[in-house]
Amino acid sequence: MNIGIIGAGQVATTVAGHVLPRGHRVVLSSSRDPESLAPLVAGLGPGAAAGTPQQAAEQDIVVLAVDWPNVQKALSAIPSWADRVLVDATNRFTGTAPLALGDISGRTSSEIVADLAPGARVVKAFNSAPMAWLADPPAGKARTVLFVSGDHAGPKAVVAGLIEEIGFAAVDLGTLAVGGRLQQVGGPLAGIRLQLTDRFTL
């Protein structure tokens, strides 16, 4: 697949580092000029390229991997989200120094993302586990569980299949309203390290 990533931080590079060896292609983007990502792309190796957010959004799957305060700006930069598969990998932190959790009492963060990207088929994934847990190749290890939630069965199955392909275990939690609340930051399954061997372990 061709995978576009809006963002070029730790989440973006971790996801790219897992999918590229499987033969997928990645277009990374940021608010800066694509040329500024040249060293990052070179380090990721074959299959990686830099582009604009619009170019990233034209790929088969689009991963949103920006800080929460930048979500609205990043999504509004794309003229149309109609029928695009948008993977919401964000967490609702309003600040990082110190770390500050946003208001999670109302709609889930992914429902808000869906509101800001009308027409997109949003799948919540790659947000519930710290990237440090996912950075090492999972081959030969117990598979770390990554949760997926979404309101569209087809896109959710595609994202879950990608997660399984790169060596993790995908667990479907249901809709954005129900599953998204369980896995979003502040939810009961956020930051819980589950590993799948012959059974679930903590």
C-alpha positions in Angstrom: 0.0 0.0 0.0 0.9 3.6 -0.3 0.7 5.2 3.2 0.6 8.9 3.8 1.6 10.3 7.2 0.7 13.8 8.2 3.4 14.4 10.8 7.1 13.6 11.0 7.7 12.9 14.7 8.2 9.7 16.7 4.8 8.2 15.8 5.4 8.8 12.1 8.9 7.4 12.0 7.9 4.4 14.1 5.0 3.5 11.9 7.1 4.1 8.8 10.0 2.0 10.2 7.6 -1.0 10.5 5.7 -0.8 7.2 8.6 0.0 4.9 10.4 -3.4 5.3 7.1 -5.1 4.3 7.2 -3.4 0.9 4.8 -0.6 1.6 5.6 2.9 0.5 5.4 6.0 2.8 5.0 9.7 2.1 5.8 11.7 5.2 4.8 15.4 5.5 4.9 18.2 8.0 4.0 21.9 8.2 7.5 22.6 6.8 8.8 22.3 3.3 9.3 18.7 2.1 13.0 19.3 1.5 13.4 19.8 5.3 12.5 16.1 5.7 15.2 14.9 3.4 17.6 13.6 6.2 14.7 11.8 7.9 13.6 10.2 4.6 17.1 9.1 3.8 17.4 7.5 7.2 14.2 5.5 6.7 15.5 4.1 3.4 13.9 2.8 0.2 10.2 3.3 -0.1 10.1 6.5 1.9 9.5 9.9 0.4 8.7 13.4 1.6 5.8 15.4 0.4 3.2 18.0 1.2 0.3 17.2 3.5 -1.9 17.2 0.4 0.3 14.6 -1.2 0.3 12.5 1.9 -3.5 12.7 2.0 -3.7 11.3 -1.5 -2.3 7.9 -0.5 -4.3 4.7 0.2 -4.2 5.2 3.9 -3.5 8.5 5.7 -2.1 8.4 9.2 -2.7 11.6 11.3 0.3 11.8 13.6 0.5 15.4 14.9 0.2 16.9 18.3 -3.4 17.5 19.4 -3.2 21.4 19.3 -2.2 21.0 15.6 -5.0 18.6 14.6 -7.5 21.1 13.3 -5.0 23.0 11.3 -3.6 19.8 9.8 -7.0 18.5 8.8 -8.3 21.8 7.4 -5.3 22.0 5.1 -6.8 19.1 3.0 -9.6 20.3 0.6 -11.6 17.1 0.8 -11.5 14.1 3.1 -14.4 12.3 1.3 -14.0 8.5 1.4 -10.3 8.6 2.6 -9.2 6.2 5.2 -7.8 8.3 8.0 -6.0 6.6 10.9 -6.1 8.8 14.0 -2.9 8.2 15.9 -3.3 11.3 18.0 -3.6 11.6 21.8 -5.5 14.5 23.4 -2.7 16.2 25.2 -3.0 20.0 25.2 0.6 20.5 26.3 3.7 18.5 26.6 5.9 20.6 29.0 4.4 19.7 31.4 2.2 16.9 30.0 -1.4 18.1 30.1 -4.5 16.0 29.4 -7.3 17.7 27.4 -11.0 17.5 28.3 -12.1 13.9 27.7 -15.6 14.2 29.3 -17.5 14.8 26.0 -17.1 13.3 22.5 -14.1 11.1 22.0 -11.0 12.6 20.4 -11.5 10.5 17.3 -15.1 11.6 17.0 -13.8 15.2 17.0 -11.2 14.2 14.3 -14.1 12.7 12.2 -16.0 16.0 12.6 -13.0 18.0 11.4 -12.5 15.6 8.4 -16.0 15.3 7.0 -16.4 12.2 4.8 -13.3 10.5 6.1 -13.5 6.9 7.3 -11.7 7.3 10.6 -10.0 4.4 12.4 -8.4 5.0 15.8 -5.1 3.1 16.0 -1.4 3.4 16.9 -2.2 5.7 19.9 -2.7 3.4 22.9 0.9 2.2 23.4 4.0 4.4 23.9 6.2 4.3 20.8 9.1 3.1 22.9 7.2 -0.2 23.2 6.8 -0.5 19.5 10.2 0.7 18.3 12.0 -2.6 18.3 11.0 -5.1 15.6 8.5 -7.5 17.1 9.8 -10.6 15.3 10.5 -13.4 17.7 8.8 -11.7 20.6 5.3 -11.9 22.1 3.1 -9.7 20.0 2.1 -6.3 21.6 -1.6 -5.6 21.3 -2.7 -2.5 19.4 -6.3 -1.5 19.6 -8.4 -0.3 16.7 -11.8 1.4 16.7 -14.0 2.8 14.0 -17.4 3.2 12.5 -16.6 1.6 9.1 -15.9 -2.2 9.0 -13.9 -2.2 5.8 -11.3 0.4 6.7 -11.0 -0.9 10.2 -10.2 -4.4 8.8 -7.6 -3.0 6.5 -5.8 -1.2 9.3 -6.1 -4.2 11.6 -4.6 -6.3 8.8 -1.7 -3.9 8.5 -1.1 -4.1 12.2 -1.0 -7.9 12.1 1.3 -7.9 9.0 3.9 -5.8 10.8 4.0 -8.2 13.8 1.5 -6.8 16.3 -1.8 -8.1 17.5 -4.9 -6.1 16.5 -7.9 -6.0 18.8 -11.1 -4.4 17.6 -12.9 -2.4 20.3 -15.9 -1.3 18.3 -17.0 2.1 17.3 -15.3 5.5 17.8 -17.7 6.4 20.5 -17.3 3.1 22.5 -13.9 1.7 21.6 -12.4 5.1 21.0 -13.2 6.1 24.6 -11.5 2.9 25.9 -8.3 3.4 24.0 -7.9 7.2 24.0 -5.5 8.8 26.4 -7.2 8.9 29.8 -9.2 5.7 28.9 -8.9 2.4 30.8 -6.9 0.7 27.9 -4.5 3.6 27.2 -0.9 2.8 28.2 -1.8 -0.8 29.1 0.9 -3.2 27.8 -0.8 -6.3 26.6 1.2 -9.0 24.9 -0.2 -11.9 23.0 1.5 -15.3 23.4 -0.7 -18.3 24.0 -2.7 -16.0 26.3 -3.0 -12.3 27.2 -0.4 -11.1 29.7 0.1 -7.8 31.5 
